[in-house]
Amino acid sequence: MSHDHAHGHSHQDLLGELAAQLQPVLESSEQAIYMYLDDDHKVCNEKFASLLGYGSAEEWAKMKGFFPDLFVDVRSQDTLIGAFQKAMENMAASTIKVQWKKKSGGILETTVILVPISYKDHLFALHFVA
């Protein structure tokens, strides 16, 4: 296995491998779940996609742009970003309230458990949304 990060697909590969590892959780959980590496590398289960009004997990994952602007109500952006930073810097999980922007323009109130997870020297944030 090469640790060469010059290949642009390495993050996508990592995301795919980790999603495959967690497939039983993603598919069977009663909760909406998404995993985030960076704005372009994210994956969710069908429950999360449908919560936000997307037709599929693939449609949600293909959305390009700054994650908080795309998906998070302005009132919740700092909260989610702060919890993410805490997870990445201190390896600490958080439970936070997040107001999501639905595809239709509505707002969805949720509680999010954000957990740091490492895979092949990369840190991901795993989010359980209820």
ABEGO torsion letter per residue (X at the ends): XBABAABAAAAAAAAAAAAAAAAAAAAABABBBBBBABAABBBBBAAAAAAAGBABAAAAAABBEBAAAAABBAAAAAAAAAAAAAAAAAGBBBBBBBBBBBAAGBBBBBBBBBBBBBBGGBBBBBBBBX
